[in-house]
């Protein structure tokens, strides 16, 4: 099974410009989130998948902190 997965995935490092472009794309409201989800789960490039998943996880953590801050300040 690992051999099949290795054949389907590519491990090609992206250039600096590519990562800057993806960061700009992911920063777009709505469209960026959809693109990050698509790249994170359906990209054949393993590095791109990991980068998109890290971006999604970062936003999840930030939103979690924001919600905790709102709940913490609601009692005042």
Contact map, one row per residue, 1 for C-alpha under 8 A:
1111100000000000000000000000000000000000000000000000000000000000000000000000
1111110000000000000000000000000000000000000000000000000000000000000000000000
1111111000000000000000000000000000000000000000000000000000000000000000000000
1111111100000000000000000000000000000000000000000000000000000000000000000000
1111111110000000000000000000000000000000000000000000000000000000000000000000
0111111111000000000000000000000000000000000000000000000000000000000000000000
0011111111000000000000000000000000000000000000000000000000000000000000000000
0001111111000000000000000000000000000000000100000000000000000000000000000000
0000111111100000000000000000000000000000000111000000000000000000000000000000
0000011111110000000000000000000000000000000111000000000000000000000000000000
0000000011111000000000000000000000000000000011100000000000000000000000000000
0000000001111100000000000000000000000000000011100000000000000000000000000000
0000000000111110000000000000000000000000000000100000000000000000000000000000
0000000000011111011000000000000000000000000000110000000000000000000000000000
0000000000001111111000000000000000000000000000000000000000000000000000000000
0000000000000111111100000000000000000000000000000000000000000000000000000000
0000000000000011111110000000000000000000000000000000000000000000000000000000
0000000000000111111111000000000000000000000000000000000000000000000000000000
0000000000000111111111100000000000000000000000000000000000000000000000000000
0000000000000001111111110000000000000000000000000000000000000000000000000000
0000000000000000111111111000000000000000000000000000000000000000000000000000
0000000000000000011111111100000000000000000000000000000000000000000000000000
0000000000000000001111111110000000000000000000000000000000000000000000000000
0000000000000000000111111111000000000000000000000000000000000000000000000000
0000000000000000000011111111001100100000000000000000000000000000000000000000
0000000000000000000001111111101110110000000000000000000000000000000000000000
0000000000000000000000111111100110000000000000000000000000000000000000000000
0000000000000000000000011111111110000000000000000000000000000000000000000000
0000000000000000000000000111111110000000000000000000000000000000000000000000
0000000000000000000000000001111111000000000000000000000000000000000000000000
0000000000000000000000001101111111100000000000000000000000000000000000000000
0000000000000000000000001111111111110000000000000000000000000000000000000000
0000000000000000000000000111111111111000000000000000000100000000000000000000
0000000000000000000000000000011111111100000000000000000000000000000000000000
0000000000000000000000001100001111111110000000000000000000000000000000000000
0000000000000000000000000100000111111111000000000001101100000000000000000000
0000000000000000000000000000000011111111100000000001100100000000000000000000
0000000000000000000000000000000001111111111000000000000000000000000000000000
0000000000000000000000000000000000111111111000011001000000000000000000000000
0000000000000000000000000000000000011111111000011111100000000000000000000000
0000000000000000000000000000000000001111111000001000100000000000000000000000
0000000000000000000000000000000000000111111100001000000000000000000000000000
0000000000000000000000000000000000000111111111011000000000000000000000000000
0000000111000000000000000000000000000000011111001000000000000000000000000000
0000000011110000000000000000000000000000001111111000000000000000000000000000
0000000011110000000000000000000000000000001111111100000000000000000000000000
0000000000111100000000000000000000000000000011111110000000000000000000000000
0000000000000100000000000000000000000011001011111111000000000000000000000000
0000000000000000000000000000000000000011111111111111100000000000000000000000
0000000000000000000000000000000000000001000001111111110000000000000000000000
0000000000000000000000000000000000000001000000111111111000000000000000000000
0000000000000000000000000000000000011011000000011111111100000000000000000000
0000000000000000000000000000000000011001100000001111111110000000000000000000
0000000000000000000000000000000000000000000000000111111111000000000000000000
0000000000000000000000000000000000010000000000000011111111100000000000000000
0000000000000000000000000000000010011000000000000001111111110000000000000000
0000000000000000000000000000000000000000000000000000111111111000000000000000
0000000000000000000000000000000000000000000000000000011111111100000000000000
0000000000000000000000000000000000000000000000000000001111111110000000000000
0000000000000000000000000000000000000000000000000000000111111111000000000000
0000000000000000000000000000000000000000000000000000000011111111100000000000
0000000000000000000000000000000000000000000000000000000001111111110000000000
0000000000000000000000000000000000000000000000000000000000111111111000000000
0000000000000000000000000000000000000000000000000000000000011111111100000000
0000000000000000000000000000000000000000000000000000000000001111111110000000
0000000000000000000000000000000000000000000000000000000000000111111111000000
0000000000000000000000000000000000000000000000000000000000000011111111100000
0000000000000000000000000000000000000000000000000000000000000001111111110000
0000000000000000000000000000000000000000000000000000000000000000111111111000
0000000000000000000000000000000000000000000000000000000000000000011111111100
0000000000000000000000000000000000000000000000000000000000000000001111111110
0000000000000000000000000000000000000000000000000000000000000000000111111110
0000000000000000000000000000000000000000000000000000000000000000000011111111
0000000000000000000000000000000000000000000000000000000000000000000001111111
0000000000000000000000000000000000000000000000000000000000000000000000111111
0000000000000000000000000000000000000000000000000000000000000000000000001111
